Amino acid sequence: MRQEQFVARYQGEWQAFEHWLETRGDARRALAERNSGELGDEDIPARYRRLCQQLALARRRGYSPVVTARLQALMQRGHNLLYRTPPPRWQRAAEFLLADFPRLVRSEAACMWAAAALFVAPLVSMFVLLQFFPELIHGLMSPQEIAALEKMYDPASGRHELGRESGTDWGMFGYYIMNNISIGLRTFASGLLAGIGTILVLILNGVSIGAAFGHLQQIGSGDPLWRFVAGHAPFELTAIVLAGGAGLRLGYNLVAPGRRTRLDALVAGGIKGARLCLGIAFMLLLAAFIEAFWSSTQSIPAWIKFSVSGVLWTLVLLWLWRGGRHRRGDADAP
């Protein structure tokens, strides 16, 4: 076989293999290949062996260095990908948290913004309303709940001077983990009710938080509460919104599956939601740690707590906005 015939016969295979090498790790690649019939990961070992055979054949027949050099380069790049040592688990976990998770969040931007509106709008509205109509709190909380809230954050109470003891901090850390993660999972799983459950959970959480803050602020007891939540709020409140966005996506897939069957759409939403929940669980775990060991220490001056909170809010938003953009093929579109 002449060199021109050899190149013409196998040129398509080489281009497909080269395309796979260039797009390796692209988040959109798997879906595109399933839809277009392009080369997928499961085809690579067989294609790599054929490439090695073609290289050996080209050398034996004395084809030009242009052909053999190209095949040699493709074979070497394929070998490096197929036989490289897999990264350690901690590295894969760090890569997921620093890059893959924020990319997943951005890929569901519409649902995330909708969840933010459903949570923040009731919270802010309730806070503002209670400054002008303080009697509204009695329609939202029982007298016992109001009394307990006022006692817990009474500025005159001595408990706000030094915080809790270390043993209590560890006990509360465990409590916060269970409480925070249960809220996040409930917000996400409620999306199975056609998204209505997630909508209600977000609105109710926003109303209850806004009511607590609004009432304490109105009676002049807001300072202990603001200082307490400042540290862990960037992670906890953001995680609640993200869990709501994942739940809305789950509900939307159930209601409007598109060309897929309802079951396939639900499974796809569940898989992506489960991956989102891994990152959300990390955020809630970190929030619980901060809440137990930093937020509870009321002896720290307010300006320090608010400064740290500002830094944490900036880092969280930058992480979700920029994380993973350095990687090729950042899939930010839904």
N, C-alpha and C positions, 0 to 999 in steps of 0.2 A: 504493500500500500504506500503510495506516495505521500509526502509530508502534507501537501495541500488537502488531500482526501482525509488524512488522519485528523487534521485540525478541524476540517468542516464537519466530520462525524461527531467529534467529542466536544466541540466548542460550547455547546449548550450546557453540557454537564459541568464544565469548568466554570462557566459564568454563574450557574446556579450554586455551586459550591462556594465560589468567591462571594456571592451575595449573602449566603448564610454566614460566612466568616465576618463580613462587614456589619451585619445586623445582629450579631450574637448579643443577647442581653436586651434587645429592644423590647419594651413591654407590649408594643402593638404587634410584634412579629407573629406570635402564635395565632392570633385571631385572623390576621391577614392571610397567613398560609392556609388555614383551614378553608377560608373563603375562596382563595385564588388557586389552590392546588400547587403552590410553590413547595420547595424543598423544606421538609420538617425535620426536627431533631431525630425522629426515629429512622430516617433514611440515611443519616450521616455515616454510620459505621460502614455500611455497604458501599456508599459512594466513595468513602476514603480508601477502601481496599481497591476499588476500581481505579482510582487515581494513581495509587502505587503501581498497579499493573501497567497502566498507560505510561507512567514515567519509565519503568523498566523497558517497556517495548520501544519507546522513543530513543532511549540510549542505545539499545541493541541495534536499532536500524540506522543509527547515526544521524538522527534529525538535528536540525540547527540548534545552537545554544539558546536561541530565543525561546524555542518551544520547551526544551528541557529545563531551562532556568525558571520559566513560568510554572511548570508542573512541580519542580522542586520547591519553589516558594509556597505554592498552595499546599503541598504535602506537609511541609514543615509547620505552617500555620495551623493546619488541621490537627497535626500531632500534638502541638502545644495545647490546643483546646481539649482534645479528647483524652489525653493522658496526664494532664496536669493534676497535681495534688489538690483535692477539694479544700477550700478554706475552713479553718476551725469554726466550731459552732458559735463561739463568742463573736467572731468576725462577721458571720452571716447574720447573727442577731443585731449587731451594731449597724450593719448595712441596711437591714430592714427598717430599724428605727430611724436612722438618719436620712435615708434616701427613699426606700420603697414606700414606707408609710405616708410621708407627706405627698408623694406622687399619687398614691391612692386617694388621699383626701382631695387633692386638686382635680383628679379625674371625675369626682362627684361634686364639683363646685356648686351646681345648681341646687342639689339636695342639701348641701351644707349651708348655703345661704338661706334657704327656706327654713331650715331648722333653727338657724340663728335668729331669724325674724320671729318665729313662733315662740322662742324662749325669751329673747331680750325685750320684745315689745310689751308683753304682759308684765314683765319685771319692772321696767321703767315706768310704765303707766300706773301700776299699783303704788310704786314708791311716791310718785308725784301726787296722785290722788289723795293719799293719806296725809300729805302735808297741808292740804286744804280741807279735807273732810275726814278728820281723825276717827270719827265714830264708825267709819266703814270697817275698821278692824274687828268689830264685834260680829259682823256678818261673815267673817272669814275664820275666826278662831274662837274657841270657847273661853270663858273667863279663866278656867284653870290653865289653859295653854298660854294665855296672855300673861297671867301672873308668873308662871314658870319662866317665860321668856324675859320678862322684866327683871326677875330675880337673878337670872343667869348672867345678864349683862348690866347689872347695876353698877354705875361708876363708883359708888361709895363702898362697894364690897371689897374686903381685904383680899379676896381670892385673885384679884386682878393685879396684885402687886408683885408677886414672885412666881406665879404659875403653879403647875402641878409638880408633884414629886416624880422622880425618874421612873419608879415602878409603875405609877399610874400612867405615865407617858407610854410605856410599852403596852399596857393593857388597852389604852385608847388607840394606839397604832393598829392593833388587831381589829378593834371595833370599826375604825374608820375604813380599813381595807374591805371588810365585809360589807359595810354600808355603802361605800362609794361604788364598788364593783357591782353590787346588786342593783343599784340605781342605773348604772350604765347598761347592764344586760337587759334590764326591764325596758329601758327606753328603746333599745335596738329590737328586742324580741316582739315588742308591741306592734312593730310594723307588719307582722303577720295578719293583723286585723285590718287588712287593706290599707295600712298606713294611718288609719284613724286612731289606733291606740297610741302610736308614737306622737301624733299631733296633740292628743289630750295630755299625755305625760309631760311634754314640753311646756304646754300652756300652764298646767297645774303647778309644775315646778317653778316656772317664772312667777306666777301669782303668789305662791307661798313664800318664795325668797324675797320678792318685792314687798310683800306685806310685813315680813319680819323686819327688814331694813327700814321700811317707811315708818312703821310704828315706833321703833326705838329711836330713830332720828327725830321724829316729831316730839317725843317726850324728853329729849335731851340725853338719851342714853346710847347714842349711836357710836360714840368714840370707842368703847371696848369691842364692839362688834366689828367695826371697820378695821381695827388693829388686829383682831383675831383672824379675819378672813383674808387679809391683804396678801399673805404669803402663799397660801395654797389655791386661791381663787384662779390664777392663770391656768393651772393645770386642770382643776376640778370642773370649773364652769366650761372651759373649752372642750373637755372630754364629754360632758353632757351634750353639748351641741353636736359634736362629731358622732356620738352614738345615735342622736336623733336623725342626723343626715343618713347614716347607714340604715336606720329603720325606715326612713322615708323611701330610700331606694328599694328596699325589700318590698314595701307596700306598693310602690309604683310598678315594679316588675310583676306583681301579682295581679294588679288591676289592668295594666296595659302591657302585655307580654310581647306585642309586636308580631313579627313573623314566627317567633318561637312558640312552642307549646307553653301553656301556663306553668307546667311543672319544670320545664327546662329554664324558663325565665326566673322562676323562684329559686332554683338550685344555683343559677349564676349569681343572683343577688345575695344568696346565703353565703356562697363561697367568698365573694368580695367582702361581705359584711363581717364574716368570721375573721378575715385578715385585718380589717379595720379594728375589730374588737381587740386584737392582740395589742395594737398600739394604744388603743384607748385604755386597756387594762394597765399598761405600763404608766400612762399618765395618771390614772387614778391611784396606783400604788405610790407613785412619787408624791402626789397630792396628800395621801394619807400620812406619809412620812413627815412631810413639812408641817401638816396640821398637828401632828402629835408632838413633834420635838421643837418646832419653831413658833408656830402660831400661838401655842398655849403659853409661851413665855412672855407674859405681859410686862415684865420689867424692862424689856427692850424699848428704847424710845420710839415714839410713833414715827419720827422722820426716817429712822433707819428702816422700819418695817415697810413704810410706803415707798422708800427708795428701792429696796430689794424687790418689792412687788412690781414697780415700774420696769426694772431690769428683766424680771421673769416674764412679764407680759411681752416685752420686746423680743426676747429670745424665742418664746413660744410662737409668736406670729411670724417671725423671720424663718423659723424652722419649717412651719407649714407652708410658707410662701416660696422659700428658696430651696428647701431640702431636696436633693436629688436632681437638681437642674443641671449639675455639672456632668451628669451621665448622658450618653448618647440616646437620642430618641425619647426625650421626656414626654410621657403620655399624660398631658394635662387636660386633654379634651375628654368629655364624657364618653 
